[in-house]
C-alpha cells in the first residue's frame, strides 16, 4: 500500500501522513468508526467520509495495479514487451487506458482479420495502409489470389478486415473516439416491435434521446431496466458521420485508390468494431455512475431512517391492523419484551363493543404510555378507532415497511418461536417506535422501502455500502451492552456475528454485565476486538461511571487524573459543567492523548452517553382516508417517506404516497444543505393533480408555503413539522373534532 499513499493524498487533497496513518490503521484491523472517533490525533481529525474515501481509493488503485501486473505478465510471456510499450503502460492512469494498450496483444478467438492473416493478406494490408499514390490496390491484390482467396476483391476485403482491426486496436484512435463519445454521444431508446402493451410503463422511452453527459441516473436505470426486460432497444453513439469523419482525419493520408480502401476500412471498423465496443463501455460506465448515484441516495435515506427519532423505553400497546383477519395487538414493556397478545375486529359492527372492551382492559392492566399502529392496510381506520376511545395516550402511526419480512425471518422465529407471524409483526411495529435503529438492523435494508432502483444496481456494492451505513449509525448512537440483540451487537466496531452471539450467551450466564472489563471474558473477544468495540458499548448501571459514556477505557486514567486534580470524586465530575469549565485541557495533552482526544473527552463528560437522536413526536394527518378524498388545490400535512434524485415521496394518509417533483420542492431545501429535505420530516403539501386510475398523486411543497396555499384541510402539526397558519390550525381542530365525533357515533352504532 505504500505506493498508493502519494496518489491518494493528491487526489483527496490530504496530507501524506494522514493517508499513511489511515492505511496503517486499516491494515491493523481498525474499523472506520473507531478511527474516526478514537484516533483523531493520529489522522488529523478525519471524519468517516474522508476515511472511507481513502479506503475506496486504495482499493481502486490496488485493482489498477493488479490488472497492470497481469497485462505486463501476459505481454512478456508472448515475448512482445519492449521499453516503449512498458513506458506506455507506466503512463496509463486508468484501467480503460491499460486495456487499450493491451488490446493488440490480447489473446482472441478467430476474427475476420485473423482469418485474413492466415490467408497471407497482411502484406497487402500494409501496402494499402501506406496509401502511396503510385500503388493500384486492385492490381496488387491479384498477386494474393490462392485456393482460399478466390478473387482480387476477396483479397481486398481481407486486407480491409486487417486494417479495420488495427484501427480498432489503436490506443490513440480509441482515446479520440472516447472523447467524441463523451462530448457528443446520446443514449437513444426505441420500443421493440409489438411490445407496446407489455411495455406501457416505459412509454416515456419509446422514442427517446438524451446526451450521455447530461442524462440523470434515474433515467439511465429506467432505460436499462426496459432494455434488460426486452422492451427497449438501446443505442449509445454520436452522429455516425462525425465519428467516421474523425477516424478519416486520423487514418486517411491522401486522395488515391489506396486511401479509398482505407476509407472503406475506417467505416467498417467504426460500425462493426469501435461503435459496439464503445457503446458497451459507455453502457457499463453509465450503469456504474447511475448505480453509485442510486446507492448514495439509498444510503442517505437509510441513514436518516436508522437515525429516526426513538420514543425510548416506554410501555407500549402495538397494533398490526387488518380488515378481514382483524387487528393483532401486543403489549410490550419498557425493554420491548412481549407481555400479552390479543385480537380485535373493528370493521365488523357486531364486534366493535368487544374491541373497545379489550383495548380498555389492556390499557387498565398494562398501563401503556403510548400506542403504536402500523401504517399499512387499515392503519388510518384503526388509528381513528383508537382515538375515538379517548384513552388520553399519544398515538403513533409507524411505518411498517419490512415488518412482514422480519415476521417471516429466521431472526423472528428465533426471538418468538411460539408466536405466529402476526404477533411478530405487531411486536416489530412497537419496537420500531421505541428504537428504530435497534429494530431495523434485523431487516434487509432493501426491504425497508427507501431506495431508488435498488434491485437494478450492483448488489455487491449496494450491500457493501448499506452495511457501512448501518455500522456508522449503530456506532454513532452507541449500544446498550445489557439489552442489545445479537443483530445490533454484530454491527458494533470490532464485533462480528460470532462474537455478538458469544456476548449474548455470556450475558445470559452472568445475568448482566456490570462493567466493560467483563467483555474480556467473552469467548473470542480478544484485545484487538475489545479496543475496537469498548467505547461504543454503554452500561448505564456500571460499577464504573465512565462505562455509560463514549469515553474509551484507554482514557479512563486521564479522566480520573482530572477529577483528582480538581479534588472531587469521578462521579461528581461527570455532567458537572462548572467543574468541567475549570479544566485546562492543555495540561493533559501528551504523547498518547492529543488535543482532539482531550476535547472530545471533555465534551463527552458534559453529556455522557447522549443519544444524538431527538425524541419521537406524534403527528396527525388531515381528515382524508382514501385517494378519492383528495382533490387538486387542497393543502394537507404529510410525512416524507422516500427521497430520490427526481423528487420526494410524501405520505398524506391515503395509503398511496404522493410525489413532490424536484421542481416543486422549496428552493430553501435545494439551495441550503442545512435545510435539506429529510426522511420522516413533517411538511405541508399542496395537491396539484390526482390520477385515481393509476393511483398517482402529484404534490408541491413550494406552493404550500405561505402565499401559495389555497384550501387548507384539517390537520395538526407538531414540534418537528412546519407550523400551519392560524386559520389552518383552527380548521384543523374543527375538522378533526367533527371527524372523531362522527366516528364515535359510527362505532357505537
Secondary structure, DSSP 8 states (H G I E B T S, - for coil): -GGGHHHHHHHHT--HHHHHHHHHHHHTT--HHHHHHH-HHHHTS--HHHHHHHHHHHHHHHHHHHHHHHHHHHHHHTT---HHHHHHHHH--SHHHHHHHHGGGS-----HHHHHHHTT-HHHHHHHHHT-TT--HHHHHGGG--SS--SHHHHHHHHHHHHHHHHHT-HHHHHHHHHHHHHH-EEEEEE-TT-TTTTGGGGGGTEEEEETTT--HHHHHHHHHHHHTTSEEEEEES-HHHHHHHHHHHH--SSSHHHHHHHHHHHHIIIIIIHHHHHHHHHHHHHHHHHHHHHHHHHHHHHHHHTS-B--S--EEEEE--STT-EEEEEE-TT--EEEEEEE-SSSGGGHHHHHHHHHHHHHHH--SEEEEESSTTHHHHHHHHHHT----EEEEE--TTHHHHHTSHHHHHH-TTS-HHHHHHHHHHHHHH-HHHHHTTS-GGGSS--SSTTTS-HHHHHHHHHHHHHHHHHHH-EETTT--HHHHTTSTT--HHHHHHHHHHHHHHSS-SSGGGGGGSTT--HHHHHHHGGGEE-TT-SSGGGGSS--GGGHHHHHHHHHHHTS-HHHHTT-HHHHHT--GGGG--SSS-HHHHHHHHHHHHTTT--SS-B----B--S--SGGG--TTEEEEEEEEEEETTEEEEE-SSSS-EEEEGGGS-HHHHH-GGG---TT-EEEEEEEEEETTTTEEEEESGGGSTTT--EE-S-B--TTS----HHHHHHHHHHHHHHHHHHHHHHH-
